[in-house]
Protein backbone atom coordinates (compact mmCIF):
# COMPACT_ATOMS: atom_id res chain seq x y z
CA UNK A 1 0.00 0.00 0.00
CA UNK A 2 1.32 3.44 -0.97
CA UNK A 3 0.54 6.09 1.62
CA UNK A 4 0.04 9.62 0.27
CA UNK A 5 -0.54 13.07 1.73
CA UNK A 6 -2.27 15.89 -0.11
CA UNK A 7 -1.25 19.43 0.85
CA UNK A 8 -3.17 22.14 -0.99
CA UNK A 9 -5.05 25.21 0.22
CA UNK A 10 -7.84 24.68 -2.33
CA UNK A 11 -10.44 22.24 -1.04
CA UNK A 12 -11.78 21.48 -4.54
CA UNK A 13 -8.29 20.52 -5.71
CA UNK A 14 -7.77 18.21 -2.73
CA UNK A 15 -11.15 16.57 -3.25
CA UNK A 16 -10.59 16.07 -6.98
CA UNK A 17 -7.15 14.56 -6.44
CA UNK A 18 -8.44 12.26 -3.68
CA UNK A 19 -11.31 11.15 -5.92
CA UNK A 20 -8.96 10.34 -8.81
CA UNK A 21 -6.58 8.45 -6.54
CA UNK A 22 -9.42 6.40 -5.04
CA UNK A 23 -10.90 5.62 -8.46
CA UNK A 24 -7.66 4.82 -10.27
CA UNK A 25 -5.60 3.00 -7.63
CA UNK A 26 -6.45 0.14 -5.29
CA UNK A 27 -3.01 0.29 -3.67
CA UNK A 28 -3.00 3.97 -2.68
CA UNK A 29 -4.22 5.19 0.69
CA UNK A 30 -4.72 8.91 1.31
CA UNK A 31 -3.21 9.18 4.79
CA UNK A 32 -4.39 12.74 5.23
CA UNK A 33 -4.88 16.20 3.82
CA UNK A 34 -3.75 19.66 4.84
CA UNK A 35 -4.66 23.14 3.68
CA UNK A 36 -1.61 25.09 4.89
CA UNK A 37 2.09 24.68 5.63
CA UNK A 38 1.87 24.15 9.38
CA UNK A 39 -0.80 21.48 9.10
CA UNK A 40 1.10 19.96 6.17
CA UNK A 41 4.31 19.70 8.19
CA UNK A 42 2.46 18.05 11.06
CA UNK A 43 0.76 15.66 8.63
CA UNK A 44 4.05 14.59 7.05
CA UNK A 45 5.69 14.11 10.44
CA UNK A 46 2.78 12.09 11.84
CA UNK A 47 1.99 9.89 8.83
CA UNK A 48 5.41 9.55 7.13
CA UNK A 49 3.83 9.26 3.66
CA UNK A 50 5.49 7.52 0.73
CA UNK A 51 4.37 10.32 -1.59
CA UNK A 52 3.24 13.92 -1.10
CA UNK A 53 1.09 15.88 -3.53
CA UNK A 54 2.11 19.45 -2.77
CA UNK A 55 0.70 22.77 -3.93
CA UNK A 56 3.23 25.55 -4.42
CA UNK A 57 1.31 28.73 -3.61
CA UNK A 58 -0.47 28.72 -0.26
CA UNK A 59 -1.54 31.59 2.02
CA UNK A 60 1.15 30.96 4.65
CA UNK A 61 4.06 30.24 2.30
CA UNK A 62 5.10 27.98 -0.53
CA UNK A 63 5.46 24.26 -0.94
CA UNK A 64 9.19 24.95 -1.28
CA UNK A 65 9.14 26.54 2.20
CA UNK A 66 7.54 23.38 3.56
CA UNK A 67 10.23 21.17 2.02
CA UNK A 68 12.97 23.38 3.49
CA UNK A 69 11.50 22.89 6.96
CA UNK A 70 11.42 19.11 6.82
CA UNK A 71 14.09 17.39 8.90
CA UNK A 72 14.63 14.80 6.15
CA UNK A 73 14.90 15.97 2.56
CA UNK A 74 14.44 12.62 0.82
CA UNK A 75 10.69 12.79 0.32
CA UNK A 76 8.83 11.84 -2.85
CA UNK A 77 6.92 14.89 -4.07
CA UNK A 78 4.60 15.57 -6.98
CA UNK A 79 3.93 19.29 -7.18
CA UNK A 80 0.39 20.30 -8.11
CA UNK A 81 -0.10 23.94 -9.08
CA UNK A 82 -1.84 26.29 -11.46
CA UNK A 83 1.43 28.05 -12.29
CA UNK A 84 3.88 26.42 -14.69
CA UNK A 85 6.64 28.99 -14.03
CA UNK A 86 7.61 26.99 -10.92
CA UNK A 87 8.45 23.80 -12.82
CA UNK A 88 12.22 24.27 -13.01
CA UNK A 89 12.49 25.09 -9.31
CA UNK A 90 10.30 22.08 -8.47
CA UNK A 91 12.69 19.73 -10.22
CA UNK A 92 15.59 21.25 -8.30
CA UNK A 93 13.83 19.82 -5.25
CA UNK A 94 13.92 16.40 -6.94
CA UNK A 95 10.21 16.40 -7.65
CA UNK A 96 8.92 13.20 -9.19
CA UNK A 97 6.62 15.23 -11.41
CA UNK A 98 4.82 18.53 -11.81
CA UNK A 99 1.08 18.56 -12.50
CA UNK A 100 -0.89 21.60 -13.58
CA UNK A 101 -4.35 22.31 -12.16
CA UNK A 102 -6.91 21.22 -12.92
CA UNK A 103 -5.30 17.79 -12.69
CA UNK A 104 -5.83 15.61 -15.72
CA UNK A 105 -6.37 11.96 -14.63
CA UNK A 106 -4.22 10.71 -17.51
CA UNK A 107 -1.32 12.93 -16.43
CA UNK A 108 -1.81 11.78 -12.83
CA UNK A 109 -1.42 8.16 -13.90
CA UNK A 110 1.77 9.01 -15.80
CA UNK A 111 3.17 10.88 -12.79
CA UNK A 112 2.60 7.99 -10.41
WOPEMO-V478988 format. One record per pair of residues at least 12 apart in sequence whose C-alpha atoms are under 10 Angstrom apart, sorted by the first residue. I is the first residue (numbers start at 1). J is the second residue. D is the distance in Angstrom with one decimal. If there is no record, write none. Layout:
i,j,d
I,J,D
I,J,D
This chain:
i,j,d
1,25,9.9
1,26,8.3
1,27,4.8
1,28,5.7
1,29,6.7
1,50,9.3
2,25,9.6
2,26,9.5
2,27,6.0
2,28,4.7
2,29,6.0
2,30,8.5
2,31,9.3
2,49,7.9
2,50,6.1
2,51,7.6
3,27,8.6
3,28,6.0
3,29,4.9
3,30,6.0
3,31,5.8
3,32,9.0
3,47,8.3
3,48,8.1
3,49,5.0
3,50,5.2
3,51,6.6
3,52,8.7
4,18,9.7
4,21,9.6
4,28,7.1
4,29,6.2
4,30,4.9
4,31,5.6
4,32,7.3
4,33,9.0
4,44,9.3
4,47,8.8
4,48,8.7
4,49,5.1
4,50,5.9
4,51,4.8
4,52,5.5
4,53,7.4
4,76,9.6
4,77,9.7
5,18,9.6
5,29,8.8
5,30,5.9
5,31,5.6
5,32,5.2
5,33,5.7
5,34,8.0
5,40,8.4
5,43,7.5
5,44,7.2
5,47,8.2
5,48,8.8
5,49,6.1
5,50,8.3
5,51,6.5
5,52,4.8
5,53,6.2
5,54,8.3
5,77,9.6
6,18,8.0
6,30,7.5
6,31,8.4
6,32,6.6
6,33,4.7
6,34,6.4
6,35,8.5
6,40,8.2
6,43,9.3
6,44,9.6
6,49,9.8
6,51,8.8
6,52,5.9
6,53,4.8
6,54,6.2
6,55,8.4
6,78,9.7
6,80,9.5
7,32,8.6
7,33,5.7
7,34,4.7
7,35,5.8
7,36,7.0
7,37,7.8
7,39,8.5
7,40,5.8
7,41,9.2
7,43,8.9
7,44,9.5
7,52,7.4
7,53,6.1
7,54,4.9
7,55,6.1
7,56,9.2
7,58,9.4
7,63,8.5
7,79,9.6
7,80,9.1
8,33,7.8
8,34,6.4
8,35,5.0
8,36,6.8
8,37,8.8
8,40,8.6
8,53,8.0
8,54,6.2
8,55,4.9
8,56,8.0
8,57,8.4
8,58,7.2
8,63,8.9
8,79,9.8
8,80,8.2
8,81,8.8
9,33,9.7
9,34,7.3
9,35,4.0
9,36,5.8
9,37,9.0
9,54,9.7
9,55,7.5
9,56,9.5
9,57,8.2
9,58,5.8
9,59,7.5
9,60,9.5
10,34,9.7
10,35,7.0
10,36,9.6
10,55,8.9
10,58,8.7
11,33,9.5
11,34,9.3
11,35,7.5
12,102,9.7
13,55,9.4
13,80,9.0
13,81,9.5
13,101,7.8
13,102,7.4
13,103,8.1
14,33,7.4
14,34,8.7
14,35,8.7
14,53,9.2
14,54,10.0
14,55,9.7
14,80,10.0
15,33,9.5
16,102,8.7
16,103,8.0
16,104,10.0
16,105,9.6
17,30,9.9
17,53,8.8
17,80,9.6
17,102,9.3
17,103,7.3
17,104,9.4
17,105,8.6
17,108,8.8
18,30,7.1
18,32,9.8
18,33,9.2
20,103,9.2
20,104,9.2
20,105,6.6
20,106,9.9
20,108,8.3
20,109,9.4
21,105,8.8
21,108,8.6
21,109,9.0
21,112,10.0
23,105,9.9
24,105,8.5
24,106,9.9
24,108,9.4
24,109,8.0
25,109,9.1
25,112,10.0
28,50,9.8
28,51,9.8
29,49,9.5
29,50,10.0
30,49,8.9
30,51,9.6
30,52,9.7
31,43,8.5
31,44,9.3
31,46,9.7
31,47,6.6
31,48,8.9
31,49,7.1
31,50,9.7
31,51,10.0
31,52,9.9
32,44,8.8
32,46,9.8
32,47,7.9
32,49,9.1
32,52,10.0
33,52,9.8
33,53,9.5
34,54,9.6
35,55,9.3
35,58,8.0
35,59,9.2
35,60,9.8
36,55,9.4
36,57,9.7
36,58,6.4
36,59,7.1
36,60,6.5
36,61,8.1
36,62,9.1
36,63,9.2
36,66,9.4
37,54,9.9
37,55,9.8
37,58,7.6
37,59,8.6
37,60,6.4
37,61,6.8
37,62,7.6
37,63,7.4
37,64,9.9
37,65,8.1
37,66,6.0
37,67,9.6
37,69,9.7
38,60,8.3
38,61,9.6
38,66,8.2
40,52,9.7
40,54,9.0
40,63,9.4
40,66,7.7
41,66,6.7
41,67,8.7
41,69,8.0
41,70,7.3
42,70,10.0
44,70,8.6
44,75,9.6
45,70,8.4
45,71,9.1
45,72,9.9
48,75,9.2
49,75,8.4
49,76,8.6
50,75,7.4
50,76,6.5
50,77,8.9
51,75,7.0
51,76,4.9
51,77,5.8
51,78,7.5
51,96,9.3
51,112,9.3
52,75,7.7
52,76,6.2
52,77,4.8
52,78,6.3
52,79,8.1
52,80,9.9
52,95,9.9
52,96,9.9
53,76,8.8
53,77,5.9
53,78,4.9
53,79,5.8
53,80,6.4
53,81,9.9
53,97,9.6
53,98,9.5
53,99,9.4
54,66,9.2
54,67,9.6
54,77,6.8
54,78,6.2
54,79,4.8
54,80,5.7
54,81,8.0
54,95,9.9
54,98,9.5
54,99,9.8
55,78,8.7
55,79,5.8
55,80,4.9
55,81,5.3
55,82,8.7
55,83,9.9
55,98,9.9
55,99,9.6
55,100,9.8
55,101,9.7
56,79,6.9
56,80,7.0
56,81,5.9
56,82,8.7
56,83,8.4
56,86,8.0
56,90,8.9
57,80,9.6
57,81,7.4
57,82,8.8
57,83,8.7
57,86,9.8
63,77,10.0
63,79,8.1
63,80,9.6
63,81,9.9
63,90,9.2
64,79,9.7
64,86,10.0
64,89,8.7
64,90,7.8
64,93,8.0
67,93,8.2
68,93,9.5
73,93,8.8
73,94,9.6
74,93,9.4
74,94,8.6
75,93,9.5
75,94,8.7
75,95,8.8
75,96,9.7
76,93,9.7
76,94,8.0
76,95,6.8
76,96,6.5
76,97,9.5
77,90,9.1
77,91,9.7
77,93,8.6
77,94,7.7
77,95,5.1
77,96,5.7
77,97,7.4
77,98,8.8
78,90,8.8
78,91,9.7
78,94,9.4
78,95,5.7
78,96,5.4
78,97,4.9
78,98,5.7
78,99,7.2
78,108,9.5
78,111,7.6
78,112,8.6
79,91,9.3
79,95,6.9
79,96,8.1
79,97,6.4
79,98,4.8
79,99,6.1
79,100,8.3
80,97,8.7
80,98,6.0
80,99,4.8
80,100,5.8
80,101,6.5
80,102,8.8
80,103,7.7
80,108,10.0
81,98,7.8
81,99,6.5
81,100,5.1
81,101,5.5
81,102,8.3
81,103,8.8
82,99,8.3
82,100,5.2
82,101,4.8
82,102,7.3
82,103,9.3
83,99,9.5
83,100,7.0
83,101,8.1
84,98,8.5
84,99,8.6
84,100,6.9
84,101,9.5
86,98,8.9
87,99,9.0
87,100,9.6
96,111,7.2
96,112,8.3
97,110,9.0
97,111,5.7
97,112,8.3
98,111,7.9
99,111,8.0
